[in-house]
Amino acid sequence: MHLAGIEIGGTKIQVVLGTPSGEILQKRSFAVSREAGATGIQKQIHLGLTEFRKKRGFSAIGVGFGGPIDWKTGRIFKSHHISGWDGFELTDWLVSEFKVRVKADNDANVAALAEAKLGAGKGRDPVFYMTIGSGIGGGIIQKGRIYHGHHPGEVEIGHTRIPFPNLPPAQWPILENLCSGWALDEKVRSAVKSNPHSHLAGLIQEHGPGKEARFVREACQHGDSDALRIWNDLCAHIALGLSHIIHLFHPQVLIIGGGVAQLGEPLVGDIRRNLDQMVMKAFEGTYLVTLSPLGEQVVPKGALLLVA
């Protein structure tokens, strides 16, 4: 029996048809229009699901939502990126439209489930997954189940605060505002504006605007001072967030996914080096830090597993 899976993110929507084992058979992807808001995304979801229902049908729908959501009822608390989602009864809406069973959860939790069952967490326990994309989220899988904490708690690593000199604690920035894809793009744009003749600025001018963070590593290799500062801050701040996860939950593996993870193994390597200086010696060598092998399929696969 076929299942449908949905990823609702800040930049893209994925609607898939698949199996209870997480295999994806068909996929439709849509770019998110922030101007169209939640209503525009709902139309995209409806279009994708309607196409699958006409072609092959499905018996249930799993959803990974990019933001705080009540996993028991499917009611969205808030979207930090797209307007119109606050208080939306996502599960009720999908049940009403398609008359099938629906299960929804936070996208990082859903992704963590996929990694634990099918990816870098297979055979390991506990498993921690961190997504660094338009936002930053985290999920923990323990003994094959999503850890939720006390309702409505989640593993919101993106909202941990990073100490900044000369600022009172209440004004320390959250990790998401420093290291998400959108935050990194803004840092690059600001650096290019301040130093328009740098190597980093040359790369942006050559390739055009959009997803500027992808050029940071290349500029670092040419000794660009702005790129090195952005890179070093990124790796240190992510490592600080992960160090709290290690000290509190001690996962066997920490998996990094999302768009920023496309910076690749150099990112993970520098995060590991920072972590070695932050984690207590008793934990040294007891955990693995790695990239997600499932890539952009991680949330849709997890959505299929969730509802299965």
Secondary structure, 3 states (H helix, E strand, C coil): CCEEEEEECCCEEEEEEECCCCCEEEEEEEECCCCCHHHHHHHHHHHHHHHHHHHCCCCEEEEEECCCEECCCCEECCCCCCCCCCCCEHHHHHHHHHCCEEEEEEHHHHHHHHHHHHCCCCCCCCEEEEEECCCEEEEEEECCEECCCCCCCCCCHHHCECCCCCCCHHHCCEHHHHHCHHHHHHHHHHHHHHCCCCHHHHHHHHHCCCCHHHHHHHHHHCCCHHHHHHHHHHHHHHHHHHHHHHHHHCCCEEEEECHHHHHCHHHHHHHHHHHHHHCCHHHCCCCEEEECCCHHHHHHHHHHHHHC
